């Protein structure tokens, strides 16, 4: 089936055949070609006629007989190859017009002295051609006199306008069709994600319950008590993230909408300048709730739980985790949830890319205006060509060819969040000597390491 024709295009066609009528035409019709049926046949569909009430004009003996809507017009193989990917000579369209006329005649061909020849010269079939593709035909005629050269030029101009309008209309219909298909796919994706999120909530609740039960079995001074605390804390963190995903999905379902498409040609339901297509969301959903709203934060309250989890992971992977925190740290200007995400992403990368036997070191330094949190590792480092793209969403660089899985999203998220808090992130590879202690090994050619420094503004009481 071919794509539908918009009511706006039909109106334009009707206006153009009315313009042809002003030149003295008694009857006119605009045909459009339907989709290719096979290599040698094509279907013609009338979309506008003048006069509009002339239903029986095809039977008018004074007019050139034209194919009915249901007729299949035989075209030459040369025309059947006339596609956008295979342009032909412009003269092909004239050959098609001639064949269209010939196909509509009876089997008998009039002799040269046939009086009907003069009458047929008053009937014109003009192909609607755009970029060597025949898109339809403008057929018109009058009984009182032949068309002069100036009038024929005017008719050619009208046909050219119709061809350009048809091209734009078909492109619009194609884009609308593609967008509606994408909407359907996106809706299915939303529903799948919602189903998965719903299924995640039950095991997450159970996991948190197990953590609480486990915590009751240990005394506060037992190191396993802290592990149970970590289970509960990370469960709460996942719950917050799932709520964020729920909100994002709800926003996505309402932001990507097309205006209703009328099937009965009602122009009132079609998109207008007053009703633009909403093809993209007005703004990107926040990565975390109000990360730009900061407060006075004690860094240790955010960092200590993360260090506890990092130490447990480091122990399992046979890594050494060194921490150097000065006493009496000044408060910083930050959002605790956002800061936790930033440090968690960087710590996760350090743990993931440092080979067994390596070292992770966390240092905190501050001056009169800023506080820096340095996270160094003894991993393979980051190639210089990758450093400038490191915070691009989805970029993994040399790591994409490695065995360690990843999405390239963690650092992009961290960069976005730190900017909302008026901070910044520095990256050094090999690792920076100012952010490692004497007990940590120096960079080597095999393990140059990397240092990430997260800079935060100190909280100003005024």
Secondary structure, 3 states (H helix, E strand, C coil): CCCCCCHHHHHHHHHHHHHHHCCCCCEEEEEEECCCCCCCEEEEEEEEEECCCCCHHHHCCCCCCCCCCCCEEECCHHHHCCECCECCCCHHHHHHHHHHHHHHCCCCCCCCCCCHHHHHCCEEEEEEEECCEEEEEEEEECCCCCCCHHHHHHHHHHHHHHHHHHHHHHHHHHHHHHHHHHHHHHHHHHHHHHHHHHHHHHHHHHHHHHHHHHHHCCCCCCHHHHHHHHHHHHHHHHHHHHHHHHHHHHHHHHHCECCCCCCCCCHHHCCECCECCECCCCCCCCCCCCCCCCEEECHHHHHHHHHHHHHHHHHHCCCEEEEECCCCCCCEEECHHHHHHHHHHHHHHHHHHCCCCCEEEEEEEECCCEEEEEEEECCCCCCHHHHCCCCCCCCCHHHHHCCCCCCCCHHHHHHHHHHHCCCEEEEECCCCHHHCCCCCCCCCCCCCCEEEEEEEEECCCC
